Structure formats: structure tokens, C-alpha cells
Amino acid sequence: MPPDQTGKMAVSELLNTLHGELSASAKVLVDSNKDEFKVALQRRSDTDKKVPGAIVIVASEEDIVKTVCATPPSRINYTDSEATR
């Protein structure tokens, strides 16, 4: 399977895992054409120029734990952008 397809599958698996697990205030952005996605991407663009398959905007420490635990480190990269806000 091509690497691009593998990445899409990993993001899909992550989204399925997080669905219903995050707090009501958390957001998962997946449409790179929407303004909210673009704004969130700007906050992390200094650390990685690739457009991610999804951006998870956590609302609590519990959301952070659930997101990190659901993310296999060898398959999906994640960036803490809190320091750039």
C-alpha cells in the first residue's frame, strides 16, 4: 500500500477511536478547505509544512491523554501547538 494511503488509514483509525471519547468542547478538523482548519494549521506551520489529515483541538487534559493514547507513535505524527498560541 502506498505511504499516502497508509497515512489516510491511520488518520481514519485515529478518528474512529476518538469519536465519542473527547469532551463536547473538543474539535477534530478534517476538511483542509475550511477556514477553521486553515487557522489551526497556521498555528503549527512553523513545525511541519505538511498538511495533516486531521487537526485535533483538545479542550481538556483528558482530551490530550485520550488523543495521545489513541495515536500510535510510529504511524501518526502529532505536534503540540499550545506553545505557539
C-alpha positions as CSV (number, residue, x, y, z in Angstrom):
1,M,0.0,0.0,0.0
2,P,1.4,3.4,-0.9
3,P,2.6,5.6,2.1
4,D,-0.1,8.2,1.4
5,Q,-2.8,5.6,1.6
6,T,-1.3,4.2,4.8
7,G,-1.4,7.6,6.4
8,K,-5.0,8.1,5.5
9,M,-5.9,4.8,7.1
10,A,-4.0,5.7,10.2
11,V,-5.9,9.0,10.5
12,S,-9.2,7.2,9.9
13,E,-8.4,4.7,12.6
14,L,-7.5,7.6,15.0
15,L,-10.7,9.4,14.2
16,N,-12.8,6.3,14.8
17,T,-11.0,5.8,18.2
18,L,-11.6,9.4,19.3
19,H,-15.2,9.6,18.1
20,G,-17.3,9.9,21.3
21,E,-14.2,9.8,23.5
22,L,-13.3,13.5,23.5
23,S,-15.1,16.2,25.5
24,A,-18.0,18.1,24.0
25,S,-15.8,21.2,23.5
26,A,-13.0,19.4,21.7
27,K,-12.9,19.5,17.9
28,V,-11.5,17.3,15.2
29,L,-10.9,19.2,11.9
30,V,-10.5,17.2,8.7
31,D,-11.6,19.5,5.9
32,S,-8.5,21.3,4.8
33,N,-10.6,23.7,2.7
34,K,-12.4,25.2,5.7
35,D,-11.2,28.4,7.4
36,E,-11.1,26.9,10.9
37,F,-8.7,24.1,9.6
38,K,-6.5,26.7,7.9
39,V,-6.3,28.9,11.0
40,A,-5.4,25.9,13.1
41,L,-2.8,24.8,10.5
42,Q,-1.1,28.3,10.6
43,R,-0.5,27.8,14.3
44,R,1.6,24.7,13.6
45,S,3.1,25.6,10.2
46,D,6.4,26.5,11.7
47,T,7.0,23.0,12.9
48,D,5.8,21.0,9.9
49,K,4.9,22.2,6.4
50,K,2.8,19.1,5.6
51,V,-1.0,19.4,5.7
52,P,-2.3,16.9,8.2
53,G,-5.2,14.6,7.6
54,A,-6.8,15.9,10.8
55,I,-6.3,18.5,13.5
56,V,-7.5,17.7,17.0
57,I,-8.3,20.7,19.1
58,V,-8.5,19.5,22.6
59,A,-10.5,21.2,25.3
60,S,-9.1,19.4,28.4
61,E,-6.2,17.5,29.8
62,E,-8.3,14.4,29.5
63,D,-8.7,15.1,25.7
64,I,-4.9,15.3,25.5
65,V,-4.4,12.0,27.2
66,K,-7.1,10.3,25.0
67,T,-5.6,11.7,21.9
68,V,-2.0,10.8,22.7
69,C,-3.0,7.3,23.8
70,A,-5.1,6.7,20.6
71,T,-2.1,7.8,18.4
72,P,0.3,5.0,17.5
73,P,3.6,6.9,17.6
74,S,5.1,5.0,14.7
75,R,2.1,5.8,12.4
76,I,0.9,9.3,13.1
77,N,2.8,12.4,14.0
78,Y,1.3,14.9,16.3
79,T,2.5,18.4,17.3
80,D,1.8,20.3,20.5
81,S,0.9,23.7,19.2
82,E,-0.1,25.2,22.5
83,A,3.3,26.9,22.9
84,T,2.7,28.8,19.7
85,R,-0.6,30.3,20.7
